[in-house]
Amino acid sequence: MQTEDGVISDARIRAIFDRATAEFADSAEYRELTSGTATRDFAFEFIRNVFRTHYLSSHIVALCFAALPSQAAALLRENLLEEMGHSEDEPPHSALLLKLAEGVGFSQAEIAGLIDDARRQVSLFCASRVPLATLREICLAVLLETMSFEFMLSRCSSQIHKVLHESYGIPKEALQWFELHSEVDIRHAEEGLTVIRDYLDFHQIGDATFELIQRNGLSQVFTRHYFPAQSQAVEQTRQSARSGAAIEALTIYRLKIPFRQTFTHATQSRDDSDAIIVKLKGSNGETGYGEALPRPYVTGETTQSMVARVREHLAPQIFSKPWTPGWRTFDDLAAVQQEWTASERAEVIAWNAAFCAAELALLDWGVKSLRVALTDFLPPARNQVVYSGVISADDPKQAGALAKRMVQLGIRQIKVKVGTEADAARLEAVRKIVGDDVELRADANGVWNAAQAVAQLQQLRPFKIAVIEQPVAANDLTGMKQVRQQTGIAVMADESLVTLAQAKQLIAQGGCDYFNIRLSKNGGITGSLAIAKLAQEASIKIQVGAQVGETGILSAAGRALAAHVPGLHYAEGSFGTWLLTEDITFEDVAFGYAGVAPLLKSRGLSVTVKDDVLERLAVEKIELKR
């Protein structure tokens, strides 16, 4: 296959695997483990993660086998048979991992938990590839990662086997899995190069696609599996291996991105995005990007006041202290969130949008600095996110036309904006198009009082509304409870839910069934997770929502949050260029057919910003230095 860089050859693939293996061998975690100076807890956590990663690896090999052309499949067949076990004398690799777990003293209950973890890991495996358009590309991502493990294990298993026995006291008979991989994977690794090249040739995958997949899929691939960022035991080693870095520069961009169509609800109408982007650069050379969209009728922040808040209050705070990538960044942000969002101005409930933009930039910077993804710190609870469609308060004909398009896209959940005189006609038009199988929600954006809400919802009952979002004004919690009791329709709090204190009030009042959590509204990842925790404890269901006009930066962060939180029932956002005439990220984060969107697993927030487009779309730019 000829490309701009020549043939995608065995040598080129080997060089990629060599780099990934060398990167792993040079990591602080691997060096700590193989030096023999790590704690037993650290070594045992490594073994747990080996088990989770490889216990059901035969399933992954089988997927690769099924996707290969016949010549390449023949080479992989022996690998699959060895994974599954040729005979009693050659047991399946999963049996050797069970022997490892038992040999280090894990209880049967813990082993059962590890097996459940392994099942979840397999279910997430394909979905957590880079966001790819076709099955052939997804299979290539899976194949590359699978073969990269064969390659790495052929070079590292012997050293790991030796140190686990000599330094951590694990019996040799329990370490047969490592011994086996140090022996057989040299052959498998070499065959894997041919398998990948044959796959590329057969499916005519070009250089650009290959580079995108390998760059995103193989970045810190072994460290992500064996020493995942969410492991606090591993994180202690990481923290000792690095010191804090200073944030040297912070730039604020105010954007104006035209919409493809006007978006209207009961209190606002928008033709373009007014996103605020924060870009920062650390003394380690890494950059981070954050985003928020202020809403004066929600938090009280305007674009002007938010920009001023970041410039005058948050930037000096960020410049004044060192930041350590990893859990320390999360912990430090959690420690300052209340102080940084507190408002002394009557019109501002909380500076949550300002905090969100700064926080996401710091998290993006910190996670990128470790060459891992935000989802490594927010482990996914689901293997994809399904987004709802949203129909604005258009005239019935326009609403019906948009509903028809959503049905053609396979959307099964739709929210319709209400709060105007045309509500009944609009919902009738939508329901007529979508039929009875599509779930409809309504959002009044707080335009009614309680009596009006009850009357309107009774009128709209024939259209089978499953949930009414923010039926009354934000501060009318009694009215919200009244609507819930008198209509029997589930109520979702949105504008009423800005701060953690308000979340507690809503729970105490018993006025809602759902929380609509939005990053810009609720104070970024830090504030949103705190509210989600309360919701879980109170059995409140969750929608992870969005602000209209988000770019790929905020959509990617929202995707990570939606994939992570328990109790998720709905997700909104990730409209991308369905709504924006142009986005500022290379990756297209817009949802696909049926509203389905994959997990994002590349570095940082998992999107790459087009700096030239960011500069061009900015109507204001403020550059700050430390």
C-alpha positions as semicolon CSV with decimal commas, in nm:
position;residue;x (nm);y (nm);z (nm)
1;M;0,000;0,000;0,000
2;Q;0,160;0,325;-0,111
3;T;0,115;0,629;0,108
4;E;0,274;0,968;0,149
5;D;0,527;0,808;0,385
6;G;0,574;0,494;0,178
7;V;0,455;0,141;0,257
8;I;0,299;0,061;0,594
9;S;0,558;-0,210;0,641
10;D;0,644;-0,465;0,907
11;A;0,938;-0,244;1,003
12;R;0,713;0,057;1,054
13;I;0,467;-0,140;1,266
14;R;0,755;-0,292;1,465
15;A;0,893;0,057;1,529
16;I;0,555;0,166;1,666
17;F;0,540;-0,135;1,898
18;D;0,903;-0,079;1,999
19;R;0,821;0,279;2,097
20;A;0,516;0,173;2,297
21;T;0,717;-0,097;2,476
22;A;1,008;0,138;2,548
23;E;0,764;0,400;2,677
24;F;0,621;0,140;2,916
25;A;0,961;0,012;3,028
26;D;1,071;0,370;3,097
27;S;0,760;0,462;3,297
28;A;0,799;0,543;3,665
29;E;0,550;0,268;3,753
30;Y;0,728;-0,008;3,562
31;R;1,067;0,095;3,697
32;E;0,926;0,102;4,049
33;L;0,780;-0,246;4,010
34;T;1,084;-0,408;3,848
35;S;1,330;-0,245;4,086
36;G;1,178;-0,459;4,359
37;T;1,137;-0,158;4,588
38;A;0,762;-0,107;4,547
39;T;0,525;-0,211;4,823
40;R;0,349;-0,547;4,811
41;D;0,020;-0,356;4,777
42;F;0,158;-0,192;4,464
43;A;0,270;-0,527;4,318
44;F;-0,061;-0,693;4,403
45;E;-0,256;-0,409;4,242
46;F;-0,047;-0,464;3,929
47;I;-0,143;-0,833;3,934
48;R;-0,510;-0,744;3,973
49;N;-0,489;-0,523;3,666
50;V;-0,308;-0,793;3,466
51;F;-0,594;-1,028;3,556
52;R;-0,861;-0,773;3,457
53;T;-0,687;-0,702;3,128
54;H;-0,614;-1,057;3,014
55;Y;-0,859;-1,298;3,179
56;L;-1,100;-1,282;2,883
57;S;-0,845;-1,189;2,619
58;S;-0,950;-1,493;2,413
59;H;-1,272;-1,302;2,340
60;I;-1,068;-1,015;2,198
61;V;-0,847;-1,249;1,995
62;A;-1,164;-1,413;1,860
63;L;-1,294;-1,073;1,746
64;C;-0,964;-1,005;1,571
65;F;-0,976;-1,353;1,413
66;A;-1,329;-1,295;1,280
67;A;-1,232;-0,961;1,124
68;L;-0,923;-1,084;0,940
69;P;-0,886;-1,189;0,576
70;S;-0,826;-1,563;0,541
71;Q;-0,446;-1,551;0,507
72;A;-0,400;-1,337;0,817
73;A;-0,666;-1,535;1,007
74;A;-0,465;-1,853;0,960
75;L;-0,169;-1,693;1,139
76;L;-0,387;-1,584;1,431
77;R;-0,566;-1,919;1,461
78;E;-0,285;-2,081;1,660
79;N;-0,278;-1,785;1,896
80;L;-0,650;-1,821;1,959
81;L;-0,619;-2,196;2,022
82;E;-0,338;-2,137;2,271
83;E;-0,547;-1,875;2,452
84;M;-0,834;-2,125;2,479
85;G;-0,611;-2,423;2,567
86;H;-0,502;-2,707;2,338
87;S;-0,535;-2,983;2,597
88;E;-0,511;-3,068;2,967
89;D;-0,134;-3,032;2,936
90;E;-0,177;-2,687;2,781
91;P;-0,449;-2,518;2,987
92;P;-0,623;-2,199;2,873
93;H;-0,451;-1,877;2,965
94;S;-0,748;-1,783;3,185
95;A;-0,674;-2,089;3,402
96;L;-0,316;-1,968;3,448
97;L;-0,446;-1,629;3,560
98;L;-0,676;-1,799;3,812
99;K;-0,370;-1,987;3,938
100;L;-0,187;-1,653;3,968
101;A;-0,471;-1,495;4,166
102;E;-0,495;-1,793;4,400
103;G;-0,116;-1,810;4,433
104;V;-0,088;-1,454;4,565
105;G;-0,365;-1,524;4,816
106;F;-0,668;-1,349;4,671
107;S;-0,992;-1,477;4,822
108;Q;-1,255;-1,646;4,608
109;A;-1,481;-1,344;4,657
110;E;-1,210;-1,109;4,531
111;I;-1,138;-1,335;4,234
112;A;-1,509;-1,337;4,147
113;G;-1,500;-0,957;4,158
114;L;-1,196;-0,951;3,929
115;I;-1,377;-1,177;3,682
116;D;-1,671;-0,935;3,682
117;D;-1,425;-0,651;3,623
118;A;-1,276;-0,844;3,331
119;R;-1,621;-0,890;3,177
120;R;-1,688;-0,518;3,203
121;Q;-1,347;-0,443;3,055
122;V;-1,420;-0,662;2,752
123;S;-1,760;-0,499;2,703
124;L;-1,592;-0,159;2,702
125;F;-1,299;-0,265;2,486
126;C;-1,434;-0,189;2,138
127;A;-1,643;0,107;2,252
128;S;-1,343;0,272;2,411
129;R;-1,145;0,287;2,089
130;V;-1,098;0,626;1,926
131;P;-1,427;0,752;1,776
132;L;-1,416;0,569;1,443
133;A;-1,670;0,565;1,166
134;T;-1,657;0,204;1,043
135;L;-1,628;-0,150;1,176
136;R;-1,305;-0,208;0,982
137;E;-1,142;0,084;1,166
138;I;-1,270;-0,029;1,506
139;C;-1,132;-0,378;1,438
140;L;-0,797;-0,229;1,337
141;A;-0,780;-0,038;1,667
142;V;-0,858;-0,360;1,858
143;L;-0,607;-0,558;1,650
144;L;-0,329;-0,303;1,701
145;E;-0,376;-0,298;2,076
146;T;-0,400;-0,678;2,098
147;M;-0,084;-0,732;1,896
148;S;0,099;-0,459;2,086
149;F;0,046;-0,656;2,408
150;E;0,191;-0,970;2,245
151;F;0,493;-0,766;2,140
152;M;0,546;-0,603;2,479
153;L;0,494;-0,923;2,679
154;S;0,751;-1,106;2,468
155;R;1,006;-0,851;2,587
156;C;0,897;-0,774;2,944
157;S;0,736;-1,089;3,089
158;S;1,063;-1,254;3,185
159;Q;1,177;-0,955;3,390
160;I;0,835;-0,922;3,556
161;H;0,830;-1,296;3,635
162;K;1,173;-1,274;3,798
163;V;1,099;-0,972;4,016
164;L;0,756;-1,093;4,130
165;H;0,918;-1,412;4,257
166;E;1,243;-1,276;4,399
167;S;1,129;-0,942;4,542
168;Y;0,762;-0,991;4,625
169;G;0,766;-1,357;4,728
170;I;0,516;-1,491;4,477
171;P;0,565;-1,866;4,420
172;K;0,707;-1,966;4,082
173;E;0,422;-2,208;4,017
174;A;0,177;-1,915;4,038
175;L;0,369;-1,721;3,773
176;Q;0,325;-1,959;3,480
177;W;0,123;-1,701;3,286
178;F;0,425;-1,468;3,275
179;E;0,660;-1,756;3,198
180;L;0,441;-1,869;2,909
181;H;0,422;-1,522;2,757
182;S;0,794;-1,471;2,773
183;E;0,838;-1,795;2,574
184;V;0,560;-1,798;2,314
185;D;0,495;-1,431;2,247
186;I;0,818;-1,377;2,056
187;R;0,672;-1,589;1,776
188;H;0,325;-1,437;1,818
189;A;0,471;-1,087;1,811
190;E;0,648;-1,143;1,481
191;E;0,340;-1,306;1,328
192;G;0,134;-1,014;1,454
193;L;0,326;-0,772;1,234
194;T;0,228;-0,972;0,927
195;V;-0,133;-1,002;1,047
196;I;-0,164;-0,625;1,080
197;R;-0,004;-0,552;0,746
198;D;-0,233;-0,804;0,571
199;Y;-0,535;-0,644;0,741
200;L;-0,429;-0,297;0,622
201;D;-0,380;-0,418;0,267
202;F;-0,703;-0,617;0,252
203;H;-0,919;-0,330;0,385
204;Q;-0,723;-0,061;0,197
205;I;-0,670;0,149;0,507
206;G;-0,464;0,456;0,428
207;D;-0,181;0,622;0,613
208;A;-0,385;0,903;0,772
209;T;-0,638;0,662;0,926
210;F;-0,364;0,425;1,041
211;E;-0,173;0,709;1,208
212;L;-0,484;0,843;1,384
213;I;-0,574;0,500;1,520
214;Q;-0,227;0,399;1,633
215;R;-0,150;0,740;1,785
216;N;-0,467;0,748;1,993
217;G;-0,490;0,377;2,068
218;L;-0,129;0,304;2,162
219;S;-0,049;0,616;2,365
220;Q;0,054;0,482;2,709
221;V;-0,152;0,172;2,632
222;F;0,023;-0,064;2,877
223;T;0,042;0,189;3,158
224;R;-0,329;0,264;3,116
225;H;-0,417;-0,103;3,163
226;Y;-0,162;-0,217;3,421
227;F;-0,125;0,105;3,621
228;P;-0,459;0,284;3,561
229;A;-0,483;0,641;3,675
230;Q;-0,775;0,570;3,907
231;S;-0,559;0,340;4,121
232;Q;-0,461;0,541;4,427
233;A;-0,179;0,295;4,509
234;V;-0,025;0,355;4,168
235;E;-0,089;0,727;4,194
236;Q;0,124;0,749;4,509
237;T;0,419;0,622;4,307
238;R;0,344;0,869;4,029
239;Q;0,326;1,160;4,269
240;S;0,666;1,073;4,414
241;A;0,813;1,059;4,061
242;R;0,717;1,413;3,966
243;S;0,699;1,760;4,114
244;G;0,450;2,037;4,059
245;A;0,459;2,260;3,753
246;A;0,368;2,624;3,719
247;I;0,102;2,752;3,482
248;E;0,295;3,011;3,281
249;A;0,027;3,153;3,049
250;L;-0,352;3,169;3,029
251;T;-0,552;3,293;2,731
252;I;-0,925;3,367;2,727
253;Y;-1,116;3,348;2,398
254;R;-1,472;3,469;2,348
255;L;-1,616;3,293;2,046
256;K;-1,899;3,361;1,808
257;I;-1,984;3,054;1,599
258;P;-2,297;3,078;1,382
259;F;-2,566;2,810;1,418
260;R;-2,709;2,626;1,121
261;Q;-3,055;2,724;1,248
262;T;-3,198;2,943;1,522
263;F;-3,257;2,770;1,855
264;T;-3,548;2,903;2,061
265;H;-3,702;2,831;2,398
266;A;-3,955;3,011;2,614
267;T;-3,714;3,281;2,737
268;Q;-3,430;3,297;2,482
269;S;-3,351;3,269;2,112
270;R;-2,998;3,206;1,980
271;D;-2,836;3,221;1,638
272;D;-2,477;3,156;1,744
273;S;-2,256;3,013;2,015
274;D;-2,111;3,243;2,280
275;A;-1,863;2,993;2,420
276;I;-1,574;3,107;2,637
277;I;-1,252;2,908;2,594
278;V;-0,966;2,907;2,843
279;K;-0,628;2,789;2,717
280;L;-0,335;2,751;2,951
281;K;0,025;2,643;2,918
282;G;0,237;2,488;3,190
283;S;0,607;2,511;3,257
284;N;0,628;2,148;3,142
285;G;0,531;2,263;2,791
286;E;0,188;2,097;2,795
287;T;-0,131;2,288;2,714
288;G;-0,487;2,250;2,835
289;Y;-0,823;2,376;2,708
290;G;-1,145;2,439;2,895
291;E;-1,482;2,579;2,798
292;A;-1,805;2,709;2,946
293;L;-2,113;2,892;2,823
294;P;-2,249;3,137;3,080
295;R;-2,624;3,184;3,114
296;P;-2,742;3,492;3,306
297;Y;-3,087;3,338;3,366
298;V;-2,925;3,030;3,528
299;T;-2,612;3,117;3,729
300;G;-2,630;3,493;3,675
301;E;-2,305;3,501;3,477
302;T;-2,282;3,687;3,148
303;T;-2,005;3,648;2,892
304;Q;-1,858;3,980;3,007
305;S;-1,874;3,904;3,379
306;M;-1,740;3,552;3,329
307;V;-1,442;3,677;3,129
308;A;-1,373;3,935;3,399
309;R;-1,398;3,671;3,670
310;V;-1,144;3,446;3,500
311;R;-0,910;3,736;3,425
312;E;-0,924;3,913;3,761
313;H;-0,980;3,632;4,012
314;L;-0,913;3,283;3,878
315;A;-0,603;3,348;3,667
316;P;-0,407;3,503;3,958
317;Q;-0,503;3,205;4,177
318;I;-0,394;2,959;3,909
319;F;-0,063;3,140;3,857
320;S;0,009;3,158;4,229
321;K;0,059;2,789;4,301
322;P;0,226;2,479;4,154
323;W;-0,002;2,216;4,001
324;T;0,079;1,847;4,010
325;P;-0,074;1,637;3,729
326;G;-0,293;1,349;3,839
327;W;-0,521;1,300;4,136
328;R;-0,358;1,597;4,306
329;T;-0,510;1,826;4,042
330;F;-0,856;1,684;4,113
331;D;-0,801;1,713;4,488
332;D;-0,669;2,070;4,465
333;L;-0,963;2,179;4,251
334;A;-1,210;2,017;4,490
335;A;-1,044;2,204;4,777
336;V;-1,084;2,546;4,612
337;Q;-1,414;2,496;4,428
338;Q;-1,634;2,652;4,694
339;E;-1,404;2,954;4,734
340;W;-1,357;3,009;4,360
341;T;-1,729;2,986;4,281
342;A;-1,860;3,189;4,576
343;S;-2,030;3,513;4,472
344;E;-2,075;3,836;4,662
345;R;-2,285;3,984;4,382
346;A;-2,661;3,957;4,419
347;E;-2,719;3,881;4,052
348;V;-2,471;3,590;4,045
349;I;-2,572;3,270;4,224
350;A;-2,229;3,114;4,174
351;W;-1,934;3,162;3,940
352;N;-1,980;2,808;3,814
353;A;-1,926;2,874;3,443
354;A;-1,603;3,063;3,512
355;F;-1,483;2,780;3,734
356;C;-1,583;2,520;3,475
357;A;-1,373;2,673;3,198
358;A;-1,067;2,709;3,422
359;E;-1,112;2,367;3,583
360;L;-1,144;2,182;3,252
361;A;-0,832;2,357;3,120
362;L;-0,638;2,246;3,429
363;L;-0,770;1,891;3,408
364;D;-0,695;1,870;3,035
365;W;-0,343;1,996;3,102
366;G;-0,289;1,764;3,398
367;V;-0,423;1,450;3,232
368;K;-0,237;1,522;2,907
369;S;0,081;1,563;3,109
370;L;0,044;1,200;3,217
371;R;-0,040;1,096;2,859
372;V;-0,369;0,943;2,969
373;A;-0,736;1,029;2,920
374;L;-0,991;1,193;3,147
375;T;-1,181;0,863;3,138
376;D;-0,883;0,697;3,307
377;F;-0,970;0,909;3,611
378;L;-1,347;0,882;3,559
379;P;-1,383;0,511;3,478
380;P;-1,683;0,451;3,251
381;A;-1,995;0,282;3,387
382;R;-2,125;0,223;3,033
383;N;-1,969;0,149;2,696
384;Q;-2,143;0,428;2,504
385;V;-2,358;0,734;2,561
386;V;-2,699;0,768;2,394
387;Y;-2,805;1,127;2,333
388;S;-3,156;1,266;2,303
389;G;-3,271;1,492;2,025
390;V;-3,389;1,841;2,119
391;I;-3,655;2,040;1,934
392;S;-3,667;2,411;2,010
393;A;-3,984;2,617;2,049
394;D;-4,038;2,637;1,673
395;D;-4,368;2,666;1,493
396;P;-4,540;2,327;1,458
397;K;-4,443;2,280;1,094
398;Q;-4,072;2,333;1,165
399;A;-4,094;2,112;1,474
400;G;-4,253;1,835;1,269
401;A;-3,986;1,860;1,001
402;L;-3,709;1,835;1,261
403;A;-3,886;1,542;1,429
404;K;-3,897;1,362;1,093
405;R;-3,523;1,409;1,053
406;M;-3,463;1,273;1,403
407;V;-3,672;0,965;1,330
408;Q;-3,466;0,908;1,016
409;L;-3,156;0,928;1,237
410;G;-3,298;0,662;1,467
411;I;-3,338;0,894;1,768
412;R;-3,561;0,730;2,031
413;Q;-3,573;1,007;2,293
414;I;-3,667;1,365;2,209
415;K;-3,708;1,674;2,425
416;V;-3,943;1,946;2,303
417;K;-3,925;2,303;2,431
418;V;-4,258;2,435;2,558
419;G;-4,388;2,751;2,722
420;T;-4,551;2,928;2,426
421;E;-4,904;2,944;2,289
422;A;-4,817;2,686;2,022
423;D;-4,722;2,409;2,268
424;A;-5,016;2,179;2,192
425;A;-4,984;2,218;1,816
426;R;-4,607;2,169;1,833
427;L;-4,630;1,851;2,040
428;E;-4,914;1,719;1,827
429;A;-4,701;1,766;1,514
430;V;-4,403;1,595;1,675
431;R;-4,601;1,302;1,817
432;K;-4,774;1,247;1,483
433;I;-4,435;1,215;1,311
434;V;-4,252;1,004;1,570
435;G;-4,535;0,769;1,666
436;D;-4,581;0,612;2,006
437;D;-4,245;0,434;2,028
438;V;-4,037;0,750;2,077
439;E;-4,022;0,894;2,428
440;L;-4,102;1,265;2,452
441;R;-3,994;1,502;2,728
442;A;-4,087;1,868;2,760
443;D;-3,888;2,164;2,895
444;A;-4,061;2,485;3,004
445;N;-3,747;2,666;3,123
446;G;-3,936;2,792;3,429
447;V;-4,184;3,005;3,234
448;W;-4,502;2,892;3,418
449;N;-4,626;2,928;3,773
450;A;-4,753;2,613;3,943
451;A;-5,118;2,658;3,846
452;Q;-5,029;2,733;3,485
453;A;-4,797;2,434;3,472
454;V;-5,064;2,197;3,600
455;A;-5,321;2,333;3,353
456;Q;-5,082;2,322;3,057
457;L;-4,961;1,973;3,133
458;Q;-5,318;1,846;3,157
459;Q;-5,377;1,993;2,812
460;L;-5,060;1,825;2,682
461;R;-5,136;1,485;2,841
462;P;-5,258;1,325;2,512
463;F;-4,904;1,357;2,378
464;K;-4,764;1,126;2,648
465;I;-4,493;1,341;2,802
466;A;-4,262;1,127;3,016
467;V;-4,082;1,411;3,198
468;I;-4,139;1,784;3,241
469;E;-3,820;1,983;3,294
470;Q;-3,822;2,300;3,504
471;P;-4,198;2,369;3,488
472;V;-4,180;2,664;3,730
473;A;-3,938;2,940;3,826
474;A;-3,603;2,835;3,968
475;N;-3,680;2,947;4,324
476;D;-4,032;2,798;4,337
477;L;-3,955;2,461;4,493
478;T;-4,301;2,440;4,648
479;G;-4,455;2,493;4,305
480;M;-4,234;2,223;4,159
481;K;-4,357;1,975;4,418
482;Q;-4,716;2,079;4,347
483;V;-4,672;2,011;3,975
484;R;-4,527;1,668;4,050
485;Q;-4,808;1,574;4,286
486;Q;-5,100;1,709;4,081
487;T;-4,996;1,588;3,736
488;G;-4,824;1,259;3,811
489;I;-4,560;1,351;3,551
490;A;-4,197;1,309;3,653
491;V;-4,027;1,645;3,715
492;M;-3,668;1,735;3,630
493;A;-3,487;2,022;3,805
494;D;-3,261;2,234;3,586
495;E;-3,246;2,607;3,658
496;S;-3,333;2,525;4,022
497;L;-3,015;2,318;4,044
498;V;-2,701;2,534;4,038
499;T;-2,520;2,466;4,365
500;L;-2,471;2,173;4,600
501;A;-2,682;2,354;4,859
502;Q;-2,969;2,379;4,611
503;A;-2,936;2,007;4,536
504;K;-2,979;1,935;4,907
505;Q;-3,286;2,164;4,919
506;L;-3,444;1,989;4,622
507;I;-3,392;1,650;4,783
508;A;-3,533;1,769;5,116
509;Q;-3,835;1,925;4,941
510;G;-3,912;1,608;4,744
511;G;-4,012;1,812;4,442
512;C;-3,829;1,635;4,160
513;D;-3,744;1,295;4,018
514;Y;-3,447;1,401;3,803
515;F;-3,147;1,631;3,824
516;N;-3,026;1,792;3,502
517;I;-2,652;1,823;3,562
518;R;-2,462;2,051;3,324
519;L;-2,091;2,125;3,345
520;S;-2,116;2,499;3,282
521;K;-2,407;2,536;3,523
522;N;-2,284;2,316;3,805
523;G;-1,915;2,403;3,832
524;G;-1,736;2,167;3,595
525;I;-1,642;1,809;3,672
526;T;-1,581;1,887;4,040
527;G;-1,920;2,041;4,110
528;S;-2,108;1,799;3,886
529;L;-1,964;1,490;4,056
530;A;-2,058;1,625;4,398
531;I;-2,419;1,676;4,287
532;A;-2,428;1,336;4,115
533;K;-2,316;1,173;4,440
534;L;-2,603;1,336;4,627
535;A;-2,845;1,228;4,356
536;Q;-2,730;0,867;4,382
537;E;-2,770;0,867;4,760
538;A;-3,123;1,010;4,728
539;S;-3,226;0,784;4,435
540;I;-3,265;1,087;4,210
541;K;-3,221;1,001;3,842
542;I;-2,969;1,195;3,635
543;Q;-2,962;1,370;3,303
544;V;-2,624;1,499;3,190
545;G;-2,728;1,801;2,990
546;A;-2,554;2,064;2,783
547;Q;-2,559;2,430;2,696
548;V;-2,671;2,506;2,343
549;G;-2,368;2,589;2,131
550;E;-2,097;2,384;2,302
551;T;-1,785;2,311;2,100
552;G;-1,605;1,979;2,096
553;I;-1,413;2,070;2,413
554;L;-1,717;2,085;2,640
555;S;-1,892;1,803;2,454
556;A;-1,594;1,573;2,516
557;A;-1,590;1,656;2,888
558;G;-1,967;1,601;2,904
559;R;-1,924;1,264;2,733
560;A;-1,675;1,153;2,998
561;L;-1,911;1,265;3,275
562;A;-2,214;1,096;3,115
563;A;-2,024;0,770;3,070
564;H;-1,910;0,776;3,432
565;V;-2,202;0,878;3,656
566;P;-2,433;0,616;3,803
567;G;-2,805;0,669;3,763
568;L;-2,781;0,819;3,413
569;H;-3,116;0,813;3,233
570;Y;-3,074;1,082;2,968
571;A;-2,791;1,267;2,798
572;E;-2,806;1,581;2,588
573;G;-2,541;1,759;2,387
574;S;-2,267;1,646;2,147
575;F;-2,451;1,820;1,865
576;G;-2,124;1,932;1,708
577;T;-2,175;2,037;1,349
578;W;-2,537;1,921;1,354
579;L;-2,583;2,269;1,504
580;L;-2,255;2,461;1,467
581;T;-2,148;2,572;1,120
582;E;-1,791;2,493;1,230
583;D;-1,627;2,331;1,530
584;I;-1,284;2,402;1,677
585;T;-1,172;2,041;1,730
586;F;-1,022;1,801;1,480
587;E;-1,233;1,517;1,619
588;D;-1,601;1,511;1,527
589;V;-1,773;1,454;1,861
590;A;-2,128;1,471;1,724
591;F;-2,345;1,172;1,809
592;G;-2,424;0,922;1,536
593;Y;-2,719;0,706;1,438
594;A;-2,975;0,654;1,716
595;G;-2,796;0,922;1,919
596;V;-2,516;0,679;2,001
597;A;-2,168;0,815;2,068
598;P;-1,858;0,613;2,162
599;L;-1,633;0,666;2,458
600;L;-1,341;0,901;2,401
601;K;-1,009;0,762;2,522
602;S;-0,722;0,967;2,380
603;R;-0,510;1,210;2,582
604;G;-0,663;1,473;2,807
605;L;-1,025;1,555;2,727
606;S;-0,972;1,343;2,413
607;V;-1,003;1,624;2,160
608;T;-0,741;1,822;1,969
609;V;-0,811;2,192;1,926
610;K;-0,754;2,361;1,591
611;D;-0,571;2,668;1,716
612;D;-0,601;2,848;1,383
613;V;-0,980;2,804;1,383
614;L;-0,998;2,908;1,750
615;E;-0,811;3,229;1,669
616;R;-1,029;3,300;1,365
617;L;-1,360;3,250;1,544
618;A;-1,262;3,456;1,849
619;V;-1,423;3,799;1,877
620;E;-1,215;3,873;2,187
621;K;-0,881;3,741;2,306
622;I;-0,711;3,818;2,637
623;E;-0,357;3,693;2,699
624;L;-0,227;3,670;3,055
625;K;0,118;3,578;3,183
626;R;0,236;3,454;3,520
